[in-house]
Amino acid sequence: MRRRDVLIGAGAGALALAGGAATYVSTATPDYARAVAPLRRPRAARGPRDLEYLVQYARLAANGHNTQPWTFAETPGGVAIRPDLSRATPVVDPDDHHLYVSLGCAAENLLLAASAAGAAGALSFEAEGEGRLLVDVAEADPVRSDLFDAILLRQSTRSDYAGGAVPAATLAALENASAMGGCDIALLTAKPELTQLEELIVAANDRQVANPAFVKELAQWMRFNPRSAIASGDGLYTGSTGNPRLPSWLGRALFPHVFTPDAEREKIIGQVRSTSGFAIFFADRSDPAHWVQVGRSFERFALKATALGLRLALLNQPVEEPAFRADLAALAGATGKRPDLVVRFGHAAPLPMSFRRPIADVVLPA
Ligand SMILES: Cc1cc2nc3c(=O)[nH]c(=O)nc-3n(C[C@H](O)[C@H](O)[C@H](O)COP(=O)(O)O)c2cc1C
């Protein structure tokens, strides 16, 4: 087993156990690659308001802990996207910030899919109650963009990257693609900035890993083997993060022992030092409507990066731990603002794709 393959780092005893168990399970597990592939097959629209087609693309969006905290329903004008608060993660995300960002990611995919099918979509946010996103759909000429084509290929790639600088023209293309009303990004690529950022991520991560409630919540969303990832259709499959497969009972038992500050620190340092650059996202205001805009902007950034052959992932620890937000904002030249996302990008090989729940599970009656 390679060093990086350890379940987020582990002591020798746990490692030996994990290695043995990984071998044991691999003889009896379903073929993950075969099961996950249909999720990313292109689907043709039966018309500009084909809800199944739209949701097929929307559900592939980035979302915190892969909880997929959304439902979709047909409306007289188009589609409503609602939060599914039963899928909130109150420890890491007490004000549902990530949840609304995730809804924005899904909405952006849906809008791109609508455009490709010959429908111009307009998004509005209704703040009442839990809030909902309304996408009005009107027939238009189809627009098939490189961002739409990248939806099936985008993933969070949490491995070490290959290092090296990203050309200025590529950075400009990422900035242009992610331009969105109500939010902004700051790109960090200079070594001294990245060193300071690494310190912030590590310090915030130390705090998270020392919080038993955080570890417990994260463990609930871990899927330690293909069978559990496929059965639930959600969560963080260890194979998608380059970690070994374990029986669920063993993974859950080992997780608090292998998810340690030392192991995580080492992993983060490897990731940051091999990363070409970071994008920090900032909303103009801290409310769900603006967090949705951040999600749309981030999804477009991620799709453009994918279209340009880059990989990306999030290291959101200094956003999630409030004590580190002010330093992060200052580092990114946005003193006084609340940072929303910390995204790293660079070159790397793909990892297995994450799973999604069936379309029927997330589509509600109109
Ligand atoms: C608001 C938000 C916060 C996230 N935070 C993190 C994070 O801190 N660390 C991480 O590895 N991934 C993070 N992710 C990525 C999700 O875990 C990922 O999108 C999800 O597991 C689905 O996988 P995919 O992006 O490969 O489709 C975040 C995504 C969103 C939208």
The ligand as an SDF file (V2000), in Angstrom:
LIG
                    3D

 31 33  0  0  0  0  0  0  0  0999 V2000
  -19.6940   24.3360   -0.1050 C   0  0  0  0  0  0  0  0  0  0  0  0
  -18.7370   23.1910   -0.3310 C   0  0  0  0  0  0  0  0  0  0  0  0
  -17.7440   22.9280    0.6020 C   0  0  0  0  0  0  0  0  0  0  0  0
  -16.8410   21.8820    0.3970 C   0  0  0  0  0  0  0  0  0  0  0  0
  -15.8000   21.6990    1.2900 N   0  0  0  0  0  0  0  0  0  0  0  0
  -14.8880   20.7370    1.0440 C   0  0  0  0  0  0  0  0  0  0  0  0
  -13.7310   20.5970    1.8770 C   0  0  0  0  0  0  0  0  0  0  0  0
  -13.5100   21.3650    2.8080 O   0  0  0  0  0  0  0  0  0  0  0  0
  -12.8700   19.6010    1.5990 N   0  0  0  0  0  0  0  0  0  0  0  0
  -13.0450   18.7480    0.5350 C   0  0  0  0  0  0  0  0  0  0  0  0
  -12.2210   17.8610    0.3330 O   0  0  0  0  0  0  0  0  0  0  0  0
  -14.1180   18.8760   -0.2880 N   0  0  0  0  0  0  0  0  0  0  0  0
  -15.0190   19.8540   -0.0610 C   0  0  0  0  0  0  0  0  0  0  0  0
  -16.0820   20.0090   -0.9270 N   0  0  0  0  0  0  0  0  0  0  0  0
  -16.2300   19.1180   -2.0900 C   0  0  0  0  0  0  0  0  0  0  0  0
  -17.3200   18.0740   -1.8610 C   0  0  0  0  0  0  0  0  0  0  0  0
  -16.9520   17.1520   -0.8540 O   0  0  0  0  0  0  0  0  0  0  0  0
  -17.5950   17.3680   -3.1910 C   0  0  0  0  0  0  0  0  0  0  0  0
  -18.1140   18.3030   -4.0890 O   0  0  0  0  0  0  0  0  0  0  0  0
  -18.5610   16.2120   -3.0300 C   0  0  0  0  0  0  0  0  0  0  0  0
  -18.0020   15.1920   -2.2530 O   0  0  0  0  0  0  0  0  0  0  0  0
  -18.9530   15.6090   -4.3930 C   0  0  0  0  0  0  0  0  0  0  0  0
  -17.8100   15.1730   -5.0720 O   0  0  0  0  0  0  0  0  0  0  0  0
  -17.4050   15.7710   -6.4920 P   0  0  0  0  0  0  0  0  0  0  0  0
  -17.0750   17.2210   -6.2990 O   0  0  0  0  0  0  0  0  0  0  0  0
  -16.2080   14.9680   -6.8990 O   0  0  0  0  0  0  0  0  0  0  0  0
  -18.5690   15.5970   -7.4190 O   0  0  0  0  0  0  0  0  0  0  0  0
  -16.9760   21.0620   -0.7420 C   0  0  0  0  0  0  0  0  0  0  0  0
  -17.9730   21.3430   -1.6900 C   0  0  0  0  0  0  0  0  0  0  0  0
  -18.8550   22.3990   -1.4900 C   0  0  0  0  0  0  0  0  0  0  0  0
  -19.9020   22.7130   -2.5300 C   0  0  0  0  0  0  0  0  0  0  0  0
  1  2  1  0
  2  3  1  0
  2 30  2  0
  3  4  2  0
  4  5  1  0
  4 28  1  0
  5  6  2  0
  6  7  1  0
  6 13  1  0
  7  8  2  0
  7  9  1  0
  9 10  1  0
 10 11  2  0
 10 12  1  0
 12 13  2  0
 13 14  1  0
 14 15  1  0
 14 28  1  0
 15 16  1  0
 16 17  1  0
 16 18  1  0
 18 19  1  0
 18 20  1  0
 20 21  1  0
 20 22  1  0
 22 23  1  0
 23 24  1  0
 24 25  2  0
 24 26  1  0
 24 27  1  0
 28 29  2  0
 29 30  1  0
 30 31  1  0
M  END
$$$$
